[in-house]
Amino acid sequence: MVLQIIVKNIAKDFGKKRNAVHAIKDIDLQVEQGEFLGIMGPSGAGKTTLLDIISSNERPDHGQVIIDGIDMTQEHDRVLAKYRRNKMGFIYQSFELLDSLNVKENIILPLVLNHASKKLIEQRFKHLNTLLNISDLSERGIDDLSLGQRQLIAAARALINNPEILFADEPTGSLDSKSATILLNYMQLINKKENTTILMATHDAFTASYCKRVVFIKDGSIFSEIVNSGNRNDFFEQIINMQRTIGGGSYFNVPENN
């Protein structure tokens, strides 16, 4: 079966009655296998909530999220937890690293939980260490890391299980431009070579320019979308122009031609 994500009429409120905040309002969205989808919008527009609902970390008030033909909104929590562990990877904006484990232990945790062989764990750990240039951090504690280093460790943990779907919430938010480019190039590589489906929330135009398609959210609803024609400079300018239209956003670099 071709992996496909179908979002039907989902909505999510936080709070009650007059104090309710309408985070997501009746969103419909379809993501094909192998897409690299960006989700953009001003702060508070609903980007993180949308990612959380699609990944089944949050249940909508109504609507459906169908992945692999499975209605994720109807499945038991245990089934969803297993699916996330086996099929998904997550780069959280808040990192979600465990202070009780060192860097290596945090990175390999998904493979340990899946009872992977020691040989496979070491192979994938070494692979990501080299790609993300984090080899010298392996034995350090989480409290000893900078924000940027924590971001890279969180990314390595999300990627070590070779997920079919990668969810990334502001994955470059704490990174300098060099580290961000390294991570984005790797995300683009696995998207192209391994057909990994990626959904990434960001407010940064440079980061979003790596995507194949970007949807823009305003006040909890999809406002517009643009598709990358293959030229990152042109796509970058389109993103900037749309950000000016809806408000919010930033960028720290201008892409070079590919």
C-alpha positions as CSV (number, residue, x, y, z in Angstrom):
1,M,0.0,0.0,0.0
2,V,1.3,3.5,-0.9
3,L,1.6,5.5,2.3
4,Q,-0.8,8.4,2.1
5,I,-1.9,10.9,4.8
6,I,-5.5,12.2,4.4
7,V,-6.8,14.8,6.8
8,K,-10.5,15.4,6.8
9,N,-12.3,18.3,8.4
10,I,-10.2,18.3,11.6
11,A,-10.8,20.9,14.3
12,K,-9.3,21.5,17.8
13,D,-10.2,23.9,20.5
14,F,-8.4,24.5,23.8
15,G,-10.3,25.8,26.8
16,K,-14.0,26.0,27.3
17,K,-17.0,28.1,26.1
18,R,-16.2,31.8,26.0
19,N,-12.5,31.2,26.8
20,A,-12.0,28.6,24.1
21,V,-9.1,29.1,21.7
22,H,-9.8,27.7,18.2
23,A,-6.4,26.3,17.4
24,I,-7.5,24.4,14.2
25,K,-10.6,25.0,12.2
26,D,-12.0,22.4,9.8
27,I,-8.7,21.7,7.9
28,D,-8.6,19.3,4.9
29,L,-5.2,18.2,3.7
30,Q,-3.7,15.4,1.7
31,V,0.0,14.4,1.8
32,E,1.4,11.9,-0.7
33,Q,4.1,9.4,0.0
34,G,7.5,11.0,-0.4
35,E,6.3,14.6,-0.1
36,F,8.4,17.1,1.8
37,L,5.6,19.4,3.1
38,G,6.2,22.7,4.9
39,I,3.6,24.2,7.2
40,M,4.0,27.9,7.8
41,G,2.2,30.7,9.5
42,P,2.5,33.4,12.2
43,S,3.1,32.3,15.8
44,G,-0.1,30.9,17.2
45,A,-1.5,30.1,13.8
46,G,-1.9,26.3,14.7
47,K,1.2,24.8,13.1
48,T,2.3,22.7,16.1
49,T,-1.3,21.6,16.8
50,L,-1.8,20.5,13.2
51,L,1.4,18.4,13.4
52,D,0.4,16.9,16.8
53,I,-3.0,15.9,15.4
54,I,-1.7,14.3,12.2
55,S,1.0,12.4,14.2
56,S,-1.7,11.2,16.6
57,N,0.0,12.8,19.6
58,E,-3.2,14.9,20.0
59,R,-6.8,13.9,19.1
60,P,-9.0,16.4,17.2
61,D,-12.4,17.5,18.5
62,H,-13.8,16.2,15.2
63,G,-12.6,15.0,11.8
64,Q,-10.4,12.2,10.7
65,V,-6.7,11.5,10.1
66,I,-6.1,8.5,7.8
67,I,-2.6,7.1,7.4
68,D,-1.9,3.9,5.5
69,G,-5.7,3.4,5.3
70,I,-5.9,3.5,9.1
71,D,-8.2,6.0,10.8
72,M,-5.8,7.3,13.5
73,T,-8.6,9.1,15.3
74,Q,-10.4,5.9,16.1
75,E,-7.5,3.6,17.2
76,H,-6.6,2.7,20.7
77,D,-3.7,4.6,22.4
78,R,-1.6,1.4,22.5
79,V,-2.0,0.9,18.8
80,L,-1.1,4.5,18.1
81,A,2.0,4.3,20.3
82,K,3.2,1.3,18.5
83,Y,2.6,2.9,15.1
84,R,4.5,6.0,16.1
85,R,7.4,4.0,17.4
86,N,7.7,1.8,14.3
87,K,6.8,4.3,11.5
88,M,7.4,7.8,12.7
89,G,10.2,10.1,13.8
90,F,9.8,13.4,15.7
91,I,11.9,16.5,16.0
92,Y,10.2,18.4,18.8
93,Q,10.6,22.2,19.3
94,S,11.2,21.5,23.0
95,F,13.7,18.7,22.2
96,E,12.1,16.2,24.7
97,L,15.6,14.7,25.5
98,L,16.0,12.7,28.7
99,D,18.4,14.3,31.2
100,S,19.0,10.9,32.9
101,L,20.7,9.6,29.7
102,N,23.8,10.8,27.9
103,V,23.8,11.9,24.2
104,K,24.4,8.5,22.7
105,E,21.8,6.9,24.9
106,N,19.2,9.5,23.9
107,I,19.9,9.0,20.2
108,I,19.7,5.2,20.2
109,L,16.7,5.0,22.5
110,P,14.1,4.4,19.7
111,L,16.2,1.4,18.4
112,V,16.7,0.0,21.9
113,L,12.9,0.2,22.5
114,N,12.4,-1.7,19.2
115,H,14.9,-4.4,20.3
116,A,17.3,-3.7,17.4
117,S,20.5,-5.6,17.3
118,K,23.7,-4.1,18.8
119,K,25.3,-4.1,15.4
120,L,22.5,-2.2,13.7
121,I,22.4,0.3,16.6
122,E,26.1,1.0,16.3
123,Q,25.9,1.3,12.4
124,R,23.1,3.8,12.5
125,F,24.6,5.8,15.4
126,K,27.9,6.1,13.6
127,H,26.2,7.1,10.4
128,L,24.3,9.9,12.0
129,N,27.3,11.0,14.0
130,T,29.2,11.5,10.8
131,L,26.5,13.2,8.9
132,L,25.5,15.6,11.6
133,N,29.0,16.2,12.9
134,I,28.2,15.3,16.5
135,S,30.8,12.5,17.2
136,D,32.5,14.5,19.9
137,L,29.2,14.8,21.9
138,S,28.5,11.1,22.4
139,E,29.3,10.7,26.1
140,R,28.2,14.2,27.3
141,G,25.2,14.8,29.4
142,I,22.2,16.7,28.1
143,D,22.7,19.5,30.7
144,D,26.2,20.1,29.2
145,L,24.9,20.9,25.7
146,S,24.0,24.2,24.1
147,L,20.5,24.7,22.6
148,G,21.9,24.1,19.1
149,Q,23.6,20.9,20.1
150,R,20.4,19.7,21.8
151,Q,18.5,20.4,18.6
152,L,20.9,18.2,16.6
153,I,20.7,15.4,19.1
154,A,16.9,15.5,19.0
155,A,17.2,15.3,15.2
156,A,19.6,12.4,15.3
157,R,17.2,10.5,17.6
158,A,14.3,11.2,15.3
159,L,16.2,9.9,12.3
160,I,18.0,6.9,13.7
161,N,15.0,4.6,13.2
162,N,14.7,5.4,9.5
163,P,11.1,6.6,9.9
164,E,8.6,6.4,7.1
165,I,7.2,9.7,8.2
166,L,9.2,12.4,9.9
167,F,7.5,15.2,11.8
168,A,9.7,18.2,12.5
169,D,8.5,21.2,14.5
170,E,10.9,24.2,14.0
171,P,13.9,21.8,13.5
172,T,16.3,24.7,12.8
173,G,15.0,27.1,15.4
174,S,18.0,26.7,17.7
175,L,20.7,26.1,15.0
176,D,23.2,28.4,13.4
177,S,23.1,28.6,9.6
178,K,25.8,26.0,9.1
179,S,24.2,23.4,11.3
180,A,20.8,24.1,9.9
181,T,22.1,23.6,6.4
182,I,23.6,20.3,7.3
183,L,20.4,19.0,8.9
184,L,18.2,20.3,6.0
185,N,20.4,18.7,3.4
186,Y,20.2,15.4,5.2
187,M,16.4,15.7,5.5
188,Q,16.2,16.5,1.8
189,L,18.5,13.5,1.0
190,I,16.3,11.0,2.9
191,N,13.3,12.5,1.3
192,K,14.7,11.9,-2.2
193,K,16.7,8.7,-1.7
194,E,14.5,6.8,0.8
195,N,11.1,8.4,-0.1
196,T,10.6,9.5,3.5
197,T,7.5,11.6,3.9
198,I,8.3,14.8,5.9
199,L,6.0,17.3,7.5
200,M,7.8,20.3,8.9
201,A,6.4,23.3,10.7
202,T,8.6,26.4,10.4
203,H,8.4,30.2,10.4
204,D,11.7,30.4,8.5
205,A,11.7,31.0,4.8
206,F,15.2,29.5,4.2
207,T,14.2,26.3,6.0
208,A,10.9,26.1,4.1
209,S,12.7,26.5,0.7
210,Y,13.9,22.9,1.1
211,C,10.3,21.7,0.9
212,K,8.4,20.5,-2.2
213,R,5.2,22.2,-1.1
214,V,4.3,24.7,1.6
215,V,0.9,25.3,3.1
216,F,0.2,28.5,4.9
217,I,-2.0,28.6,8.0
218,K,-3.7,31.7,9.4
219,D,-5.9,31.7,12.4
220,G,-6.2,27.9,12.4
221,S,-7.2,27.5,8.8
222,I,-5.3,26.9,5.5
223,F,-4.9,30.2,3.8
224,S,-2.9,29.2,0.7
225,E,-0.2,26.9,-0.6
226,I,2.7,27.1,-3.1
227,V,4.6,24.4,-4.9
228,N,8.4,24.3,-5.5
229,S,9.0,24.3,-9.3
230,G,12.6,23.2,-8.7
231,N,14.4,26.5,-8.3
232,R,15.0,27.2,-4.6
233,N,15.7,30.9,-5.2
234,D,12.3,31.4,-6.9
235,F,10.6,29.3,-4.2
236,F,12.2,31.3,-1.5
237,E,10.9,34.6,-2.9
238,Q,7.4,33.1,-3.2
239,I,7.6,32.1,0.4
240,I,8.7,35.6,1.5
241,N,5.9,37.2,-0.5
242,M,3.3,34.9,1.1
243,Q,4.7,35.7,4.5
244,R,4.3,39.4,3.8
245,T,0.7,38.7,2.8
246,I,-0.3,36.8,6.0
247,G,2.2,38.3,8.4
248,G,4.8,36.7,10.5
249,G,7.9,34.7,9.6
250,S,11.7,35.2,9.2
251,Y,14.7,34.0,7.4
252,F,18.4,33.8,8.2
253,N,20.0,33.1,4.8
254,V,19.3,33.2,1.1
255,P,19.5,29.9,-0.7
256,E,22.0,29.3,-3.4
257,N,20.9,28.0,-6.8
258,N,20.7,24.2,-6.9
